């Protein structure tokens, strides 16, 4: 197998992208299909360890594998502008076409990737370049507004500013001087720093579902996708809806696999059981890139791991359950069970009037939007704390096991005493041990009750009928357990509260629960195979902390998160990397406009006597009518400061 750390790909405008390539020795004589992964996350250090577990395996199986740094990132030339930008997608099409035309490629190209790489794999498939025959998209979405890291139900997520800080940190370090050479690396670095975009302002400013978010949302026209799509994701991930959406809407060959995983490739998830991703993927590539009639298209349209009930554990590492398979998506495999709301009761209709106050401490047990396995406490905890601050409707104990497969939906009749308001709905499993385990959630900014194109204020005290869709589920509720529907008006810091207090009055509603029979066919996956392991030497151990507290002077509730990811050396490249992140989220329980956060990322890169480092500081706070955002980027060469830039913006709510 041939390996090249800096394989150049020329773009029409003269920009050179850098790829790491793994290729069968025989490819120059017998052309092979290619598999592309196209990311901003720095192939030389950011994803190097993970890449080692994936690409060499496919290269040994007869594929040319390319891990490409996108424009302005890692070792590639040019400037970064935004996630999933028109420039990124145009470049991606050019890369696919260039690969297909090389003498070592047989003209067939596939794309794989998780998160960013999962997104742009689908987005490039929607551009339908002729050479792109198959895609594997993991931890992904079809809708950048409704189902991404920025907004949910029109409510801005806490991760919006968190991701802006993280992305700026990733983009702040230079290319590898060993690959770029001379002083070019430094010129490229300073040019990147000077042109760093202020994404926090941009993302916060596009609070409606406008053309900005429609761009790159493949749900706008599913028919544009012609390539065969295998879409995978985990029920402990922030992205759990794309599998059903694609299986139920694509005309192209498509399959969905839904596991219990965190935001990881399925063979290295921090939540077991992991699966043999390489075997599943190779079978998919062989069918659509090598055109081997192996029957992969008949493996089942939707394979889901139905999770058993377990006591809430924010550091859960294994989830019991079983794999089931359906010839269609979950919607066709289930029957909706309608459970009306009564006075504190789920499943028994009755007249009631329930109040939802602005309880700003609701959300403390939410867990992280993206569980990566970087530290303890990422998953949802026992929901009893948040339940106590919510309007709850409880069912009777179920007499037999109930399998929930699909997206629950909640209808409510609500009125607000304010022109604004938001609704957060959680579906929980009330277990006989007294704990409350989160099954699914959904949320809605009530100003978007009639659509997400523009906010329309509420008429105070007027009743509205609203629908709140919840995330996809694959969950077995055992006999003897009860369901709880919990409704709140805040969910900090998972999402930003409104700038003013409000009280909602709920007078009617129901839960539509997608229930399937327990006789769906079962399926199995092989366990992960042994893969190459990157030779990484740990120089300094990391450490993780997460803590809620109350400030004794101000009375504010404070969440502090700290992650030191250690310091390590890659034996292949000699690069030494390190990073830390600290987050402080705080809110006064009596003042919605007091919500604020500070996030600080540090990152270092070095080899021998050469070292560079950067620090990103991001702050955001709310007022009654605006968000105030600050970001600062600082960079050092050794101990010498070489760059500093401040960003500030006030964005109307």
C-alpha positions in Angstrom: 0.0 0.0 0.0 1.3 3.5 -0.9 0.8 6.3 1.5 1.3 10.0 0.7 0.9 12.7 3.4 0.7 15.6 1.0 -0.9 14.6 -2.2 -1.7 17.7 -4.2 -5.1 18.3 -5.8 -5.2 21.4 -8.1 -8.4 23.5 -8.3 -9.3 25.5 -11.4 -8.4 28.8 -9.7 -4.9 27.6 -9.0 -5.5 26.7 -5.3 -3.8 23.5 -4.2 -5.7 21.3 -1.7 -3.7 18.8 0.3 -4.7 15.2 0.7 -3.4 12.2 2.6 -3.7 9.2 0.3 -3.7 5.4 1.0 -3.7 3.5 -2.3 -3.2 -0.2 -3.3 0.3 -0.7 -4.9 -1.4 -2.1 -8.0 -3.7 0.9 -8.7 -1.4 2.5 -11.2 -1.7 -0.7 -13.4 -5.2 -1.7 -12.4 -7.3 1.4 -11.6 -9.6 1.2 -8.6 -12.6 3.0 -7.2 -11.8 5.9 -4.8 -13.3 6.9 -1.4 -13.1 10.5 -0.4 -13.4 12.2 3.0 -13.5 16.0 2.8 -13.1 18.0 6.0 -11.7 21.2 7.6 -10.4 19.3 10.6 -6.7 19.1 9.8 -5.6 15.7 8.5 -2.0 16.1 9.8 -3.1 16.3 13.4 -6.9 16.8 14.0 -8.2 13.5 12.6 -5.0 11.6 12.1 -5.6 9.0 14.8 -9.2 8.3 13.6 -8.1 8.3 9.9 -5.7 5.5 10.7 -8.6 3.2 11.8 -10.5 3.8 8.6 -8.7 4.5 5.4 -5.9 1.9 5.4 -8.6 -0.8 5.9 -10.4 0.2 2.7 -7.2 0.6 0.8 -6.3 -3.0 1.6 -9.7 -3.9 0.3 -8.9 -2.4 -3.1 -9.9 1.3 -2.9 -7.8 4.5 -3.2 -8.7 6.5 -0.1 -8.2 10.3 0.1 -8.6 12.4 3.2 -8.7 16.0 1.9 -8.3 19.2 3.9 -10.9 21.7 2.5 -9.8 25.1 1.3 -8.2 27.3 3.9 -7.9 24.5 6.5 -5.1 22.2 7.6 -2.4 21.9 4.9 -4.6 23.3 2.0 -4.2 26.7 0.4 -6.8 29.4 0.2 -9.2 30.9 2.8 -12.1 29.4 4.7 -15.4 31.3 4.5 -18.1 29.3 6.2 -19.4 25.8 6.8 -21.0 24.2 3.7 -20.4 27.3 1.7 -20.9 27.5 -2.0 -17.1 27.7 -2.4 -16.8 24.5 -0.3 -19.3 22.6 -2.4 -17.9 23.9 -5.8 -14.5 22.8 -4.7 -15.9 19.4 -3.6 -17.4 18.8 -7.1 -14.0 19.7 -8.7 -12.2 17.3 -6.3 -14.6 14.4 -7.2 -14.2 15.1 -10.9 -10.4 15.4 -10.6 -10.1 12.1 -8.7 -12.3 10.3 -11.3 -10.0 11.4 -14.1 -6.8 10.1 -12.6 -5.1 7.0 -14.1 -5.3 5.1 -10.8 -9.1 5.6 -10.5 -11.6 3.6 -12.5 -14.0 6.6 -12.6 -16.2 5.6 -9.6 -16.0 7.7 -6.5 -17.6 7.3 -3.1 -17.8 9.7 -0.1 -17.8 8.9 3.6 -17.8 11.1 6.6 -19.2 11.9 10.0 -20.7 15.3 11.1 -19.2 17.9 8.7 -18.0 15.1 6.4 -21.5 13.5 6.6 -23.2 16.8 5.8 -21.1 17.7 2.8 -21.3 14.1 1.4 -25.1 14.5 1.1 -24.7 18.1 -0.1 -22.3 17.0 -2.9 -24.5 14.1 -3.8 -27.3 16.6 -4.3 -25.0 18.3 -6.9 -25.0 14.9 -8.7 -21.5 14.8 -10.1 -21.5 11.8 -12.5 -18.6 10.1 -10.8 -20.1 10.1 -7.3 -21.8 6.7 -7.2 -22.2 6.1 -3.4 -22.2 8.0 -0.1 -21.9 6.9 3.5 -23.1 9.8 5.8 -22.8 9.4 9.6 -24.0 11.8 12.3 -25.7 13.9 9.7 -28.7 16.0 8.9 -31.0 16.8 5.9 -32.0 20.2 7.4 -29.4 22.7 8.5 -32.0 24.9 10.4 -34.3 22.4 12.1 -31.8 19.7 12.8 -28.3 21.1 13.3 -26.1 22.6 16.0 -27.6 26.1 15.7 -31.4 26.0 16.1 -34.1 23.6 17.1 -37.7 24.5 16.7 -36.5 28.1 16.0 -34.8 28.3 19.4 -31.1 29.1 19.4 -29.1 26.3 21.0 -26.4 26.9 23.5 -24.1 25.0 21.1 -24.5 27.8 18.5 -21.9 30.0 20.3 -20.0 26.9 21.5 -19.6 25.6 18.0 -18.5 29.1 16.8 -15.7 29.1 19.4 -14.7 25.5 18.6 -14.6 26.1 14.8 -12.5 29.3 15.2 -10.1 27.3 17.4 -9.8 24.5 14.8 -9.2 27.1 12.0 -6.6 29.1 14.0 -3.5 26.9 13.6 -1.2 26.9 10.6 -0.3 24.2 8.0 2.5 21.8 8.8 5.8 23.5 7.9 7.3 20.1 7.1 4.8 19.8 4.2 4.4 23.5 3.2 8.1 24.4 3.6 10.0 27.7 3.9 8.1 30.6 5.3 5.0 29.9 3.2 3.4 28.2 6.2 3.7 31.4 8.2 2.3 33.6 5.4 -0.6 31.2 5.0 -1.2 31.2 8.8 -1.3 35.0 9.2 -3.5 35.3 6.1 -5.9 32.8 7.6 -6.0 34.6 10.9 -6.6 38.0 9.3 -9.5 36.6 7.3 -11.1 34.5 10.1 -14.9 34.9 9.7 -17.1 36.0 12.6 -19.4 33.0 12.4 -21.1 33.6 15.7 -22.6 36.8 14.4 -23.6 35.3 11.1 -25.3 32.2 12.6 -27.1 34.2 15.3 -28.2 36.8 12.8 -29.9 34.2 10.6 -32.5 33.3 13.2 -35.3 32.6 10.6 -35.2 29.6 8.2 -34.1 31.8 5.3 -32.0 31.1 2.1 -28.9 30.9 4.2 -30.1 27.7 5.9 -31.9 26.3 2.8 -28.5 26.2 1.1 -27.1 22.8 1.9 -30.3 21.4 3.3 -30.9 18.4 1.1 -34.5 18.2 2.2 -35.3 21.1 -0.1 -35.2 18.6 -3.0 -34.5 15.0 -2.1 -34.8 14.1 -5.8 -31.5 15.8 -6.5 -29.6 12.9 -4.9 -28.8 10.2 -7.4 -26.0 8.3 -5.6 -26.7 5.3 -3.4 -26.8 6.5 0.3 -26.1 4.6 3.4 -26.9 6.9 6.4 -25.9 6.0 10.0 -26.3 7.6 13.3 -26.7 7.1 17.1 -29.6 7.6 19.5 -27.2 9.2 22.0 -26.1 11.7 19.4 -27.5 15.2 18.6 -28.2 14.0 15.1 -30.7 11.2 15.1 -33.4 12.2 12.6 -31.6 12.0 9.2 -31.8 8.2 8.9 -35.6 8.1 8.9 -35.9 11.2 6.7 -33.6 9.8 4.0 -35.1 6.3 4.0 -38.6 7.7 3.8 -37.9 10.4 1.1 -35.1 9.3 -1.3 -35.8 7.7 -4.6 -32.1 6.7 -5.0 -31.0 3.4 -3.3 -30.9 4.2 0.5 -30.5 2.4 3.8 -30.5 3.7 7.4 -28.7 2.2 10.4 -29.6 3.6 13.8 -27.4 2.5 16.7 -27.0 3.5 20.4 -23.9 5.4 19.6 -22.5 8.8 20.6 -21.1 11.3 18.0 -18.6 8.8 16.7 -17.9 6.4 13.8 -19.8 3.2 14.6 -16.7 1.1 15.2 -15.3 3.5 17.9 -18.4 4.7 19.7 -18.0 5.4 23.4 -21.4 3.7 23.9 -21.5 0.0 23.1 -22.4 -2.1 21.2 -20.2 -0.8 18.4 -20.3 -2.6 15.1 -18.0 -3.7 12.2 -18.3 -0.4 10.3 -15.6 -1.6 7.9 -17.5 -4.7 6.9 -20.7 -2.8 6.4 -19.0 0.0 4.5 -17.0 -2.4 2.3 -20.1 -4.2 1.4 -21.7 -0.9 0.4 -18.7 0.2 -1.6 -18.3 -3.1 -3.3 -22.0 -3.0 -4.5 -22.0 0.5 -5.8 -18.4 1.3 -6.7 -17.2 -2.1 -7.9 -20.6 -3.2 -9.0 -20.3 -6.6 -7.4 -23.8 -8.2 -7.1 -23.4 -9.0 -3.3 -27.0 -8.2 -2.4 -26.2 -5.2 -0.2 -29.2 -3.4 -1.5 -31.4 -6.1 0.2 -30.0 -5.8 3.7 -33.0 -3.9 5.0 -34.1 -0.3 4.5 -34.0 0.6 8.2 -32.0 -1.2 10.8 -32.4 0.1 14.3 -31.1 -0.8 17.8 -34.1 -0.7 20.1 -32.7 0.3 23.4 -33.8 -1.2 26.7 -34.7 0.9 29.6 -31.7 1.6 31.9 -31.2 3.9 35.0 -30.0 7.3 33.9 -26.2 7.5 33.8 -24.4 10.6 32.4 -21.4 8.4 31.8 -23.1 5.4 30.3 -20.8 3.2 28.3 -23.1 0.3 27.2 -26.8 0.1 26.3 -28.6 -3.2 26.3 -31.2 -3.8 23.5 -31.6 -5.6 20.2 -31.3 -4.9 16.5 -34.4 -5.0 14.4 -34.9 -4.5 10.6 -37.7 -3.1 8.5 -38.2 -3.0 4.8 -39.3 0.6 5.2 -38.7 3.6 7.5 -40.2 3.8 11.0 -43.3 5.6 9.9 -44.6 2.7 7.8 -43.6 0.2 10.5 -45.5 1.8 13.3 -49.1 2.7 14.3 -49.6 6.0 16.1 -51.0 5.7 19.6 -52.8 8.8 20.6 -52.6 9.6 24.3 -54.7 12.6 25.4 -53.7 15.0 28.2 -55.8 15.4 31.3 -55.2 17.0 34.6 -51.7 15.7 35.2 -52.6 12.6 33.4 -51.3 11.2 30.1 -53.7 8.9 28.3 -57.0 10.1 29.9 -58.7 13.1 28.4 -60.2 15.6 30.8 -60.6 19.3 31.3 -57.6 21.0 32.8 -55.7 24.3 32.9 -51.9 23.9 33.5 -49.4 26.7 34.0 -45.9 26.7 32.6 -43.7 29.2 34.4 -40.3 30.5 33.3 -38.2 28.2 35.4 -34.7 29.1 34.4 -33.1 26.2 36.3 -34.9 23.7 34.2 -32.3 22.0 31.9 -29.6 21.1 34.5 -30.0 17.4 33.7 -30.1 17.8 29.9 -26.7 16.5 29.1 -24.6 17.6 26.1 -26.1 18.1 22.6 -23.0 16.2 21.2 -21.7 13.4 23.5 -18.2 12.7 22.1 -16.9 10.6 25.0 -14.4 13.3 25.8 -15.3 13.3 29.5 -17.7 12.3 32.2 -21.3 13.5 32.4 -22.1 14.1 28.8 -25.4 12.1 28.7 -28.8 13.1 30.2 -29.0 12.5 34.0 -32.1 11.6 36.0 -34.8 14.0 34.8 -36.5 14.4 38.2 -34.9 17.8 38.8 -36.2 19.2 35.5 -39.5 17.3 35.8 -40.1 19.2 39.1 -39.8 22.5 37.2 -42.1 21.4 34.4 -45.8 20.8 33.8 -46.0 17.0 33.8 -48.5 14.5 32.5 -48.0 10.9 33.7 -49.5 7.7 32.2 -50.6 4.6 34.0 -48.1 1.7 34.2 -48.1 -0.1 30.8 -49.3 -3.7 31.0 -47.0 -5.1 28.3 -43.7 -3.9 26.7 -44.2 -1.0 24.4 -41.7 -0.5 21.5 -41.4 3.2 20.4 -39.9 3.5 17.0 -40.0 6.8 15.2 -40.6 10.4 16.1 -43.3 11.2 18.8 -45.3 14.3 18.3 -47.1 16.6 20.8 -50.1 18.8 20.1 -50.9 21.5 22.7 -53.3 24.3 23.0 -51.4 27.1 24.7 -51.7 30.8 25.5 -48.9 33.1 26.7 -49.3 36.3 28.8 -46.5 37.8 26.7 -45.9 38.4 23.0 -43.2 35.8 23.2 -42.8 32.3 24.6 -41.1 29.0 24.0 -42.1 25.4 24.7 -39.8 22.5 25.5 -41.3 19.1 25.6 -39.6 16.0 27.0 -40.8 12.4 26.9 -39.5 10.4 29.8 -39.6 6.8 31.1 -40.7 6.7 34.8 -39.0 3.6 36.1 -40.0 1.6 39.1 -36.8 2.5 40.8 -38.0 6.1 41.0 -35.8 7.6 38.3 -36.9 9.5 35.2 -35.0 8.6 32.0 -35.1 10.9 29.0 -36.5 9.2 25.8 -36.8 12.1 23.4 -37.4 15.9 23.3 -38.6 18.7 21.1 -39.0 22.5 21.3 -40.6 25.4 19.6 -40.3 29.2 19.7 -44.0 30.1 19.7 -43.4 33.1 17.3 -42.7 30.4 14.7 -46.0 28.6 15.3 -47.2 29.1 11.7 -43.8 28.5 10.0 -40.1 29.3 10.4 -39.8 32.0 7.6 -40.4 34.9 10.0 -41.2 35.5 13.7 -44.8 36.6 14.4 -45.5 37.9 18.0 -48.2 36.2 20.0 -51.4 38.0 21.0 -51.2 37.8 24.8 -53.7 35.5 26.4 -54.9 34.2 23.0 -55.0 30.4 22.6 -53.0 28.7 19.8 -52.9 25.1 18.7 -49.3 24.1 18.2 -47.5 21.0 17.2 -44.0 20.1 18.6 -42.2 17.2 16.9 -39.8 15.2 19.0 -36.6 13.5 18.0 -36.6 10.0 16.6 -36.6 7.2 19.1 -35.9 3.5 19.2 -36.9 2.5 22.8 -38.5 -0.4 24.6 -40.7 0.7 27.5 -41.0 -2.3 29.8 -44.2 -3.5 31.4 -44.7 -1.8 34.8 -43.1 1.5 33.6 -44.9 4.7 33.0 -44.5 7.5 30.5 -44.2 11.2 31.4 -44.7 14.2 29.2 -42.9 17.2 30.7 -43.6 20.7 29.4 -41.3 23.7 30.3 -40.7 27.2 29.1 -36.9 27.1 29.4 -34.1 24.6 29.0 -30.9 26.4 29.9 -28.1 25.9 28.9 -29.2 23.5 26.2 -31.0 26.4 24.6 -31.2 30.2 25.2 -34.2 31.4 27.2 -36.4 34.2 26.1 -35.3 37.7 27.2 -38.4 38.2 29.3 -40.4 36.1 31.7 -43.7 34.6 30.5 -46.3 32.2 31.7 -48.0 29.7 29.4 -51.4 28.2 30.1 -52.0 24.8 28.6 -55.6 23.7 28.3 -55.6 20.7 25.9 -53.3 18.4 24.0 -52.2 14.9 23.1 -49.1 12.8 22.5 -48.9 10.8 19.3 -46.6 7.9 20.0 -45.2 5.7 17.2 -45.6 2.2 18.5 -44.6 -1.0 16.6 -45.2 -4.6 17.3 -42.5 -6.5 19.0 -42.2 -9.0 16.2 -40.1 -7.0 13.8 -37.4 -9.2 12.3 -34.1 -9.2 14.1 -30.7 -8.7 12.6 -27.1 -8.7 13.7 -23.9 -6.9 13.1 -20.4 -8.3 13.5 -18.2 -6.7 16.3 -15.6 -4.2 15.2 -12.6 -5.7 13.6 -9.0 -4.9 14.7 -7.7 -1.9 12.8 -4.4 -0.1 12.5 -3.7 2.0 15.5 -1.9 5.3 15.2 1.4 5.5 17.1 0.6 8.3 19.5 2.8 9.0 22.5 1.0 10.6 25.4 3.3 13.2 26.9 1.0 14.8 29.4 -2.3 13.3 30.7 -5.6 15.1 30.2 -8.3 15.9 32.7 -12.0 16.6 32.6 -14.4 18.4 35.0 -18.0 19.4 35.0 -19.7 21.1 37.9 -23.0 22.9 38.8 -22.9 25.4 41.6 -24.6 28.5 43.0 -22.6 31.7 43.3 -22.9 32.6 47.0 -22.7 36.4 46.3 -25.0 36.8 43.2 -27.2 33.7 43.6 -26.5 32.8 40.0 -26.5 29.2 38.9 -23.2 28.3 37.3 -22.1 25.4 35.1 -18.4 25.1 34.7 -16.8 22.6 32.2 -13.1 22.1 31.8 -11.3 19.8 29.4 -7.6 19.4 29.2 -7.0 17.0 26.3 -3.4 16.4 27.2 -0.3 16.7 25.1 0.6 14.0 22.6 3.2 13.3 19.9 2.4 11.5 16.6 5.3 9.2 15.8 4.6 9.3 12.1 4.8 13.1 11.7 6.6 14.2 14.9 3.8 16.7 15.5 3.1 17.5 19.1 -0.4 18.8 19.9 -2.4 19.9 22.8 -5.6 21.7 23.6 -7.8 22.8 26.5 -11.3 24.2 26.7 -13.1 25.9 29.6 -16.8 26.9 29.6 -18.7 29.0 32.2 -22.5 29.1 31.8 -24.4 31.3 34.3 -27.9 32.6 34.8 -29.8 34.4 37.6 -32.9 32.3 38.3 -35.0 35.4 38.5 -33.8 37.1 35.3 -34.0 35.5 31.8 -31.9 38.3 30.4 -29.0 37.4 32.7 -28.0 34.2 30.7 -24.4 34.4 29.6 -21.5 32.2 28.7 -17.7 32.4 28.3 -15.8 29.8 26.4 -12.0 29.7 26.1 -10.1 27.4 23.7 -6.3 27.0 23.6 -4.5 25.0 21.0 -0.9 24.3 20.4 1.1 22.7 17.6 4.8 22.0 17.5 7.8 19.9 16.4 11.3 20.2 17.9 12.1 23.8 18.6 9.1 25.1 16.6 5.8 25.8 18.4 2.7 27.9 17.7 -0.4 28.4 19.9 -3.7 30.2 19.8 -6.4 31.2 22.2 -10.0 31.8 21.3 -12.2 33.6 23.8 -16.0 33.7 23.1 -18.6 35.5 25.2 -22.3 35.8 24.6 -25.1 37.2 26.8 -28.7 38.0 26.3 -30.7 41.1 26.9 -34.5 41.5 26.6 -34.3 42.1 22.9 -30.7 41.3 21.7 -27.7 39.0 21.9 -24.4 40.6 22.7 -21.5 38.5 21.2 -17.7 38.9 21.5 -14.9 36.8 20.2 -11.2 37.3 20.4 -8.4 35.4 18.6 -4.8 35.5 19.8 -1.8 33.7 18.3 1.8 33.2 19.4 4.9 31.9 17.7 6.8 30.4 20.7 6.2 33.1 23.3 6.1 36.0 20.9 2.6 37.3 20.1 2.0 37.5 16.3 -1.7 38.2 16.0 -4.7 39.6 17.8 -8.2 40.4 16.6 -11.4 41.3 18.4 -15.0 40.8 17.1 -18.1 42.3 18.5 -21.8 42.3 17.5 -25.2 43.1 18.8 -27.9 40.9 17.2 -31.6 41.4 17.6 -33.5 38.4 19.0 
